[in-house]
Amino acid sequence: MRIRTEHWKFRPHPLLRNGHLQTIAAIYLPRRHAPYQAQVHYIPVDEVPAEQGGDLIALHEDRPPEWRPDRPVVLLVHGLAGCFGSAYMCRMADHLYRRGYCVFRMDMRGCGAGEGRAKLPTHCGRSADVAAALRFMAALYPESPAYTIGYSLGGCLTLNLLAETGDEPVGNLKRAMAICPPIDLFAVERRFDSPGGRPYDKFFVKKLWRQITHRWAQFPEIAPAVIPREPKRLRQIDEMVIAPSAGFECADDYYRATQPGPKLTAIKQSVLIIASEDDPVVPTAPLLEYPHSDAIQAVVVPRGGHLGFIARANGDPDKRWLDWRILEWIETGH
């Protein structure tokens, strides 16, 4: 793996100098978004046809009027408990649309516009759902090269997909980026079990449990006979809902099978991983410890939090440093 430093100097905003502040500010700092006007596509992701109860995911397509079918398309994949409307997804879609790119924002199973259209929950091993989105995009626009940008869990799915497909691109995939992806799920669990990680564990539990119980209400045939009380830990959700619904024996079995760390040597297609050393959600150390293939490049900055990267004035049009680096990566290859 090559650690890239050129073009990637990040200086945090002076009021946001640690990972917790960067992470929280990234969620709550207000920003005006363009009005929603996407076309929604519902994509089957199971062998069972949709009309027979197979799961669907949603793709939100924003296509500029001047876009041509041979121009690039970009797939954005959100993180855990996110959706097409997450702030980072909306910002990036706005930026790309304004520059003439056709953008697809993917809702994972049961998320966003996909709510009520999937009985099974998403998880770190659902890389085939990203593949389904890429194949749909290639069928829709066969001459258009595709870029994939995965945030957090979306980055994990992207890395797993690349590891599983070797040197054979899915659809028209040209290059991929994974931002703050969980590399080792056991390390994430340990982080959530630490004092600094507990608030994030609680945050995700509340969001995911609401999603899970709503799904049970929509599909009572998959609900347990007695709805349990809200768990205290994300691991408990993985143990009693995620693992059994996906055919894993337990949470540990699920973590071992779906974490991308042991698979990084199998990646043969170009991918750039961006991470922050002070990420309070996803530990960065495993990214540097697992063996990698030469197809992987990484940018690891000292500060930035989890999907934060809010910078001091540095010549960018605004303080969202990561957004402008993504645009440079797409437009220049750096």
N, C-alpha and C positions, 0 to 999 in steps of 0.2 A: 504494500500500500504506500502511496505517495501522499505525504501531508502537504497540502497547498497553503501557501501564505501570501503569494502575490495577489493583489486586488481584493484581499479579504481582511484588511485591517479594521477591527471593530473597537471603537471607544465608547463605552456606555455613557448614557446621559448622566450628568453629575448628580442628579437626584435619584438615580436608579443604579446604584453601584454594586448590588448583589443579586444573586439569582432569584431569590424570593420576590424582591421588588420588581425585577424585570418580568417575571412570570405573571404576577398579579396585574401589573400595569398593562401587559399585553392583552389581558382579558377585558379590563374595565376602562381603558382609555377610550373616549368617544371618537368616532370618525363617521362622517357622512358617507353613505354608500349610494351608488347609482340605483335608481328604481329597478326592481326586479322585473325582467322581461324575457326570461329564458324560456326555451322550449324544453319540456320534460319528456324524456324517453324512459320507458320501463323495460328493463332488460332481464330476461330469464337467466338464472344462475345455477339451476339444478337440472339433473337429467329428467326430472318430472316436469312435463309441460305446465305452463302457468294456468291453463284452463283446468288442469287436474290438481291444482293446489300447490304447484311448485313456487319456490320463492322468487321474488323479483327485487332488483335494486333500481334506484332512480339515477338518471344522468340529466343534469341541467345544462343545456347547450346555449351558450351566448355566442352568436355568430354576427360579426360586424357586417354591415351592408356591402362594404367594399371588398370583403374577403373572397378569395378564389379557391376552388376545390383542390388546387395543387399546393396551397400554402400550408404551413404547419398547423397542427392542432395540439392543444395542451390539455392533459388530464390532471385534475387536482383531486387528491384523496385526503380526506380529513382525518383527524385524530380521534381517540377514544372519547365517546360521549359528544362528539361534534356532529356537524352536518353541513350541507351546502351553504347554510346561513352563518356559519362561524366567521368571526371577524376576519381572520387571516385568509379564509377562502374568498370572501367577498372582495377584500382589498386586492388580492392577486388577480381575481377574475376581472375587476375593473381595470387594473393596469394593463393586462394583456389585451382586453377588448379594445381599449383606447389605442393600442399599438397595432391593431389589425389582426390579432390572432383569434381563431375560433377556440373557445374554451369550454371544456366539459367539467362540471363539478359533480363528483360522484357522491351519492348518499350510500353508505353501507347498509346492510340489512336492518330494516326497522328504524332507520334514522331519517330525519327530515321528511322529504316527500315519499320515502320508502316505508314510512310507518303504516302498519296494517297490511303490508304486501309481502311480508316474510314471517314465517313461523319460527325460523331458527335465528338465534342471535349471531352477530358478527363476532369474530375473535382473531387472534394473531395468525391463525393458519388459513384464513379465507383468501389466500392469494389468487385463487381461481376466479374470484369476483372481480378483481382488477383485470385479470386476463379477459373476462367476458366483456368488460367495458372497452378495452383496447380493441378487441375483435369487432365489436359493434361499430366503433369509430372507423376502423379500417374498411368495413363493409359499406359504411355510409360515404366515406371519402377515400377511396382506394389510392389516390395519388398523393395524399397528404402525409408527410412524416409526422410522427407523434412524439411528444415529450411527456413524461410522467413526473409529477412532483407530489411526494407523499409526506404528510406531516405526522410526526409521532407514530401512532399506530398505523397510519397510512404509509409511512416510511418502512415500517416493519413488514407490511404486506408486500411492498414493492421489492424489498430485498429478498424476501422468501420467493417471490415470483421469479426473480432473476436467477436465484440459485437453482430453482427447479427446472428452468428452461435452458440452461447452459448457454450456448452461443447461437441459439435459434430465437430471434426476436418474436414476440407475440404481436400480432397485427402489424402495424407499421412503426413500432417503437424504435426510436433512434437513440435517445438518451434518457437517463432517469436521475432523479435527485431524491434523497431521503433526508429529511430534516428532523433532528432530535429523535431518531428511531430507537426504540428499546432493542438492544442487542442481546442482552441476557435477562430473561424474565425472572430468574431467581434473584438477580441483583436488584431488579426493580422491586420485588417483594420485600427484600431486606431494607431497601430505602423507605418503603411505605411503613415498615415496622419501626422505623427510627423516629425520635421526637420531631425532627424536621420534616419527615415525610408524612406524618399522621394527618395533618390538615388536607393534604392532597388525596390521601386514601379516602378520607371522609367525603370529600368533594365528589370523587368519582362514584363512590358507593351510592350516594343520594341520587345522582343523575341516572346511573345504570339501573338502580332498583326501580325507579319510577318507570323507566323504559320497559323493564322486564314485566312488572305487574300490569302495565298497560297492555302488553302483548298477550299476557294470559287472559285478560278481560276480553280482548278481541278474538282470541282463539282458545276458548275454554277447553277444547279437547286436548291441548298440550299442557294445561295448568295442573299443578298438583292438587290432590283432593283437599288438602288444607294449606292455605297460603301461609308460608312462614313469616315471622316478623322480619323487619328490615335487618339485614346483617350489619355487623360492625366493621367488617374488613372486606376489601376487594377479593382477597383470597377465598373468603367464604362463598362469594358469588361464583368465582371460578370453580370451586369445589362442588357446589350443589346445582349450578345451572349450566355454566359454560362447558365444563368438561363432559358431563354425561350427555348433553345435547349434541355434542360433536363426536361422540364415540370414544372419548378418552376415559381411562380408568379413574383418574383423579386429577387434582390440580397439578401435581408434580409431573404426571405423565403428559398433560397438556403443555406445560412449560417446556419440558424437554423436547417435545415434538415440534413445537412451533417457534421457538426462539431462533433468530437468524444467525447468532454468533457462530455455532459450529458449522454453518453452511457457507460462510463467506469465501472459502477457498473455491467453491463451486461456481461462483459468479464469473461469467466470461464476457458480459456486456458492460459497456461503460456506465458507471454510476458514481455520483458525487454525494458524499455524506457530509452534512453540516451538523456540528455539535458544539456544545458549550461545556466547559469544565465545571461551571457552577450550576449546572442544570439540577434543580431540586427534585425533579420527578424521575428522570432517566439517568442513571449513572453512566458517565462517559468512559470510565476506565476499561470496561469490556471491549469497547470499540478498538482500543489500542492493544489489547492483550490477545485477542483471538487472531490466528493466522488469516491472512487475506490473499486474494488473488490480485494480480497486477491490474485488473480492470477497475478496481476500487480506488478512488481518490477521496481524501478527506480534508475538511477544513475544521479544525478544532480551535476555538477562540477561548481565552481565559474566562470571559464573562458574557452573559447574554441570557441566562436562565433557560426556561423551557418555552420555546417558540416566542421568546421575547425579542432580543436584539434591538432594543430601542436606543438609538445613538445620540450623542451630542452633535451639534452642527458640524457637518463634514463635507458640505458641498452637494449632498443629495437633496432632492426636492423637499423631502420631509425626514422625520426622525426614524422612520421604519427601515433601518439599514438592510434587513434581510430581503425585503421586497425588491430593492434596487439591485442587489447582488443576483437574485434569481433572474431578473430581466437581463442583466449582463450575461449570465450563463447561457440563457436561451439565444440571445442575439449575437454573441461573439464567440461562444464556446469556452469562455474562461470562467 
